[in-house]
């Protein structure tokens, strides 16, 4: 493909993307394909001779689209959002064209320096304490990770490195093997599965702390557990607090957890993967109270801030803790500007990294902070619209207070009714929702996800849910009558 052919194909693809996104409501949100479907659609071996672009383009609809779950459909109400916007797509196009691998400043200075500035922009938008910002002149700074799960692992490994150094200073006779077997991590029983996975990847022990009636981590139980572990000769070193949990968007209280971590000398990492974007709105910043007590903080602009995946923003108070944990410095990666700017290879697990700050820059400039706030406020309002519709139907109940863009609902009665309702909804392909369990109560998670969602879409989704609730409750009544 030469430049002229690329130009023609690129224009065709851009037109296709516009048509796909603008007409996405016409597509069934959840596919009907079965595992292995694609083997019947494409050859078993790669072509020996090049094919034409027209042949490849034709196969997008024939081969790819039948198996796509349309995450950006306004009828997709599952999981949490994955962001999407034209400015972000343009940023990724430029990033792909430049094609740099920004592991050091010298590898592509603009890649590093734009990221430093963008992370300061974001941090100021959230009103993070100055200690987290590179522009403060201290040890703090931000870095773009791939996902919140990556950020959790990175913070865990930095905390582990710090704790081991301290233990060795105090007890030089203890071997690394003995230390590793006694290191302890902690998180709420409502925390994301990525936290447990981080401990697993680090070959470390983790305790899940019981949550309170609001599904937030119980700080008293956390403190009691840490002190008991210390008395038993273990080494507590890492706590993950969550702002906006996946099951029901609950918020841990940093003003209670932070002081426990400070007293016990434990690293506190704050995971705000979904809800963190909302903190650009002043009315939601109270959820961050106590953030100054954290050692590291993370949220995903690629969830709710119109920045396409992947773009997970992480800040750390003392970047030296990361460098100490990840520093491997072969001669071929050194350059004469080391120490003057970050070399982000020391701030992450992989060596290579894409120019992800470009799409963040494009989005923030083309939407502005006001535009980002308007987007988030609209989706919060739409979740309340859905809640209001459901509140008029006495057959349903709201399992927890509605927070952000998430509504947790269920049919009154045994769990089986709501389980059947969820299956019926998703089998229809009209909308897509996901389940959760709060203690022993089964709930259906309805999240406002797509950037193109409007009030008509909210009403459509509610009518689909109500339609299948009518069917299930009618069947239940008939079965009871037969008994």
Secondary structure, 3 states (H helix, E strand, C coil): CCHHHHHHHHHHHHHHHHHHHHCHHHCCCCCCCCCCHHHHCCCCCCCCCCCCHHHHHHHHHHHHHHHCCCCCCCCECCCCCCCCCHHHHHHHHHHHHHCCCCCCCCCCHHHHHHHHHHHHHHHHHCCCCHHHCHHHCCCCEEEEECCHHHHHHHHHHHHHHHHHHHHHHHCCCCCHHHHHHHEEEEEECCCCHHHHHHHHHCCCEEEEECECCCCCECHHHHHHHHHHHHHCCCEEEEEEEEECCCCCCCECCHHHHHHHHHHHCCEEEEECCCHHHHHHCHHHHHHHCCHHHCCEEEEEHHHHCCCCCCCEEEEECCHHHHHHHHCCCCHHHCCCCECCECCHHHHCCCCCCCCCHHHHHHHHHHHHHHHHHHHHHHHHHHHHHHHHHHHCCCCEEECCCCECCEEEEEECCCHHHHHHHHHHHHHHCCCECEEEEECCEEEEEEECCCCCCCHHHHHHHHHHHHHHHHHHHHHHHHHHHHC
